Amino acid sequence: MSSHLVNFKKDGFEGQRAIVIPKPILTRFCTKNDAVKGAYITDIGYYPKAKFHGRERQTGAEENILIYCIDGKGTVDINSVTYDIAPGDFIIIPHSVKHSYETDESSPWTIYWCHFKGPQADAIVAQIISKEESYRYSIEFVDERISLFDKLYSFLEQGYSTENLTYVNLLLLQFLCSFAYRDRFYAIRPAPHAEPSERSILFMQNNLDKGLSLAELAASVNLSISHYTFLFKKKTGFSPIDYFNHLKIQKACQYLQFTDLRISEIAFKVGIDDQFYFSRLFTRTMGYGPKEYRKSRSAVR
């Protein structure tokens, strides 16, 4: 914690939970553990209807902070910019950044929160902020996210063995991902209102047996070829056709490992009529040919 800290909390909150991991434990087990030193938790808590709760840190905290509000309201000030927090909002505060936060007196917030450190943690925080250049976002409530928090807390209550802290901090990454990639956390399949690239990938998955053109892929999400290509590459880092081909080769790998189909039959099943083109594409994607892949995987079938 920062030494420049003002605590506005006057009393405890009924039902509150909080764990602060001792610094000697963090130094001994987390900062030197290659499996977790990239991102590890330092404090965690749940404050229900937290009347009079607040903090002010003029020079920020040593850790990154995540606050997730599920009821009531409050305000958070980061670098002199004020954010109103309502149910369903979460806010991320990078370490060493001036901030303050305070619950609303008439409708005090109920929050889940955690502090966490490490270079990987910093990168996740930066990625969350960069999505919409904001510290605050709104998310849908899902039980699985709360279940992850409860697991983190419950296992921390069991003590600070190396095994336990390693498990907890690997869970932390999943918990953070539920905020950083909230749309993916809700469901495996994209919703109808999902962005074009996600709907396009679902369309690709449903049509792996076809040789779709770029124009057909763009038409599936009602976009021009140029705009579709721009959005897709910005989101995925690949052109639509390259991505489609990667999915085809991924499916081909499953056929090679789990069936006795001939290579020409597998090529046809992933929408490629030319077996020789399929073999070249497979080799370029995987680093070796389909026959070699099948042979290498036969030992683990």
C-alpha positions in Angstrom: 0.0 0.0 0.0 1.1 3.6 -0.6 2.2 5.5 2.5 0.1 8.5 1.4 -3.2 6.9 2.3 -6.3 8.4 3.8 -9.0 5.9 5.1 -12.6 7.1 5.2 -14.0 3.9 6.5 -15.5 4.5 10.0 -16.9 1.1 10.8 -16.9 -2.4 9.6 -19.5 -3.6 7.1 -21.7 -6.5 8.1 -20.7 -9.6 6.1 -17.4 -8.1 5.0 -14.5 -10.3 4.0 -10.9 -9.3 3.4 -7.5 -10.9 3.3 -4.2 -9.1 3.1 -1.3 -11.4 2.2 1.7 -10.6 4.4 4.5 -8.9 2.5 7.1 -11.5 3.7 5.0 -14.2 2.2 4.7 -12.3 -1.1 8.4 -11.8 -1.2 9.2 -15.4 -0.3 6.7 -17.3 -2.4 5.3 -15.0 -5.1 8.0 -12.7 -6.4 10.4 -15.7 -6.8 8.0 -18.3 -8.1 8.3 -18.4 -11.9 4.8 -19.8 -12.3 3.1 -16.8 -10.7 5.5 -13.8 -10.4 4.1 -12.3 -13.5 0.7 -11.7 -11.8 0.0 -12.3 -8.2 -2.7 -11.2 -5.7 -1.8 -9.1 -2.6 -5.2 -8.2 -1.1 -8.8 -9.4 -1.8 -12.1 -8.5 -0.3 -15.9 -8.2 -0.4 -17.7 -5.2 1.2 -21.5 -5.4 1.2 -23.4 -2.1 1.6 -20.1 -0.4 2.6 -21.4 2.8 4.1 -18.6 5.4 4.7 -16.1 3.3 2.7 -13.5 5.3 0.8 -9.8 5.8 0.2 -7.5 8.5 -1.1 -4.0 7.8 -2.3 -2.1 10.9 -3.5 0.7 8.9 -5.1 -1.3 5.8 -5.9 -1.0 2.3 -4.6 1.9 -0.1 -5.1 -0.5 -2.6 -6.7 -3.1 -2.5 -9.4 -6.7 -2.3 -8.1 -9.9 -3.8 -9.4 -13.2 -2.8 -8.0 -16.4 -4.5 -9.2 -19.8 -3.0 -8.0 -22.9 -5.2 -7.9 -25.2 -3.0 -5.9 -25.5 0.6 -4.8 -23.2 3.3 -6.2 -20.1 5.4 -5.6 -17.5 7.5 -7.3 -13.9 7.0 -8.3 -11.5 9.8 -9.1 -8.4 8.9 -11.2 -6.0 11.6 -12.1 -8.7 14.2 -11.3 -11.2 12.6 -13.6 -14.4 11.4 -11.8 -16.2 8.2 -12.7 -19.7 7.4 -11.4 -20.0 3.8 -10.4 -23.3 1.9 -10.6 -24.3 -1.8 -10.4 -22.5 -3.8 -13.1 -19.6 -1.4 -13.4 -16.0 -2.3 -12.7 -13.1 0.1 -12.6 -9.4 -0.7 -12.9 -6.7 1.5 -11.3 -3.1 1.1 -12.4 -0.4 1.1 -9.7 1.3 4.4 -8.9 -1.6 6.5 -10.2 -3.2 9.1 -8.1 -6.8 8.2 -7.1 -9.6 8.2 -4.6 -12.9 6.4 -4.3 -15.9 6.7 -2.0 -19.2 5.0 -1.6 -22.5 6.9 -1.9 -24.0 7.6 1.6 -27.6 7.1 0.6 -27.0 4.0 -1.5 -23.7 2.5 -0.4 -22.0 0.2 -2.9 -21.5 -3.5 -2.6 -18.1 -4.4 -4.1 -15.8 -7.2 -4.8 -12.2 -5.9 -5.0 -8.6 -7.1 -5.3 -5.1 -5.7 -5.5 -2.5 -7.5 -7.6 1.0 -7.0 -8.9 3.5 -8.2 -11.5 4.6 -7.4 -15.1 1.9 -9.6 -16.6 -0.7 -8.0 -14.3 0.4 -4.6 -15.5 0.1 -5.7 -19.1 -3.5 -7.0 -18.5 -4.4 -3.7 -16.8 -3.0 -1.7 -19.8 -5.0 -4.0 -22.2 -8.2 -3.4 -20.3 -7.7 0.4 -20.3 -6.8 0.5 -24.0 -10.0 -1.2 -25.2 -12.0 2.0 -25.0 -9.4 4.3 -23.4 -11.3 4.1 -20.1 -10.8 2.9 -16.6 -14.4 2.1 -16.1 -16.5 -0.5 -18.0 -19.9 -2.1 -17.5 -20.4 -5.9 -17.6 -23.2 -8.4 -17.3 -23.5 -10.2 -14.0 -22.7 -13.9 -14.3 -22.5 -16.4 -11.4 -19.3 -17.9 -12.8 -17.3 -14.7 -12.1 -18.5 -14.6 -8.5 -17.7 -18.3 -8.2 -14.1 -17.5 -9.3 -13.8 -14.8 -6.6 -15.2 -17.2 -3.9 -12.6 -19.8 -4.9 -9.8 -17.3 -4.7 -10.9 -16.2 -1.3 -11.6 -19.7 0.0 -8.2 -21.1 -1.0 -6.4 -18.1 0.5 -8.2 -18.9 3.8 -6.4 -22.2 3.7 -3.0 -20.6 4.2 0.1 -19.7 2.3 1.7 -22.9 1.2 3.6 -22.7 -2.1 1.1 -25.1 -3.8 -1.9 -23.1 -2.5 -0.5 -19.7 -3.5 0.4 -21.0 -7.0 -3.1 -22.4 -7.5 -4.7 -19.1 -6.3 -2.6 -17.0 -8.6 -3.3 -19.1 -11.6 -7.0 -18.7 -10.7 -6.4 -14.9 -10.5 -5.5 -14.8 -14.2 -8.9 -16.4 -15.1 -10.7 -14.0 -12.8 -9.0 -11.0 -14.5 -9.8 -12.5 -17.9 -13.4 -12.5 -17.0 -13.2 -8.7 -17.0 -10.6 -8.2 -19.8 -12.4 -10.5 -22.2 -15.9 -10.3 -20.7 -17.7 -11.0 -24.0 -15.9 -14.3 -24.4 -16.5 -15.1 -20.7 -20.3 -15.0 -21.2 -20.6 -17.8 -23.8 -18.5 -19.8 -26.2 -20.6 -18.8 -29.1 -20.9 -15.1 -30.0 -24.3 -13.4 -29.5 -26.3 -12.1 -32.4 -25.2 -8.5 -31.5 -21.5 -9.4 -31.3 -19.1 -7.5 -33.4 -18.6 -8.4 -37.1 -15.3 -10.3 -36.6 -16.8 -12.6 -34.0 -19.9 -13.3 -36.1 -17.7 -13.9 -39.1 -15.5 -16.5 -37.2 -18.7 -18.3 -36.3 -19.8 -18.3 -39.9 -16.4 -19.7 -40.9 -16.6 -22.4 -38.3 -20.0 -23.4 -39.7 -18.7 -23.5 -43.3 -15.4 -25.2 -43.0 -16.4 -27.6 -45.7 -16.8 -24.8 -48.3 -14.4 -22.8 -50.3 -15.8 -19.4 -49.4 -14.5 -16.3 -51.1 -13.6 -13.0 -49.4 -16.7 -11.5 -50.9 -18.9 -14.2 -49.4 -17.3 -13.8 -46.0 -17.8 -10.0 -46.1 -21.4 -10.5 -47.2 -22.1 -12.8 -44.3 -21.8 -9.8 -42.0 -23.2 -7.2 -44.4 -20.0 -5.3 -44.9 -18.0 -4.2 -47.9 -14.9 -6.2 -48.6 -12.5 -3.4 -47.7 -14.3 -2.4 -44.5 -14.7 -6.1 -43.5 -11.0 -6.8 -44.1 -9.9 -3.8 -42.2 -12.0 -4.6 -39.1 -11.2 -8.3 -39.2 -7.4 -7.8 -39.4 -7.5 -5.1 -36.7 -9.3 -7.5 -34.4 -7.5 -10.7 -35.1 -4.1 -9.8 -36.6 -4.9 -11.9 -39.7 -6.6 -11.4 -43.0 -10.0 -13.2 -43.2 -8.8 -15.8 -45.7 -5.7 -16.6 -43.7 -7.9 -17.0 -40.6 -10.4 -19.2 -42.5 -7.5 -21.4 -43.7 -6.1 -21.7 -40.1 -9.5 -23.0 -39.0 -9.6 -25.4 -41.9 -6.1 -26.8 -41.0 -7.1 -27.0 -37.3 -10.1 -29.2 -38.4 -7.9 -31.2 -40.7 -5.5 -32.0 -37.8 -8.4 -33.5 -35.9 -9.3 -35.7 -38.9 -5.7 -36.8 -39.3 -5.4 -37.7 -35.6 -8.8 -39.2 -34.9 -9.9 -40.8 -38.2 -8.4 -43.1 -40.9 -9.6 -40.9 -43.8 -7.2 -40.4 -46.7 -5.6 -37.0 -47.1 -7.6 -36.3 -50.3 -10.8 -37.1 -48.3 -9.7 -34.8 -45.5 -8.9 -32.0 -48.0 -12.4 -32.3 -49.4 -14.0 -32.2 -46.0 -12.4 -28.8 -45.3 -13.5 -27.4 -48.6 -10.2 -27.8 -50.6 -10.5 -29.8 -53.9 -6.8 -29.8 -54.7 -5.0 -32.3 -52.5 -1.6 -30.9 -53.4 -2.7 -27.3 -52.5 -4.1 -28.7 -49.2 -0.7 -30.3 -48.5 1.2 -27.1 -49.2 -1.2 -25.1 -47.1 -1.0 -27.6 -44.2 2.8 -27.6 -44.4 3.0 -23.8 -44.4 0.6 -23.6 -41.4 1.9 -26.4 -39.3 5.6 -26.6 -40.2 5.4 -30.1 -41.6 3.1 -32.1 -43.9 -0.1 -34.0 -43.1 1.5 -37.4 -43.4 4.2 -36.4 -40.9 1.5 -34.9 -38.6 -0.5 -38.1 -38.6 2.6 -40.2 -37.9 3.7 -37.9 -35.0 0.2 -38.0 -33.4 -0.4 -41.7 -33.8 1.6 -42.3 -30.6 -0.9 -40.3 -28.5 -4.1 -41.6 -30.1 
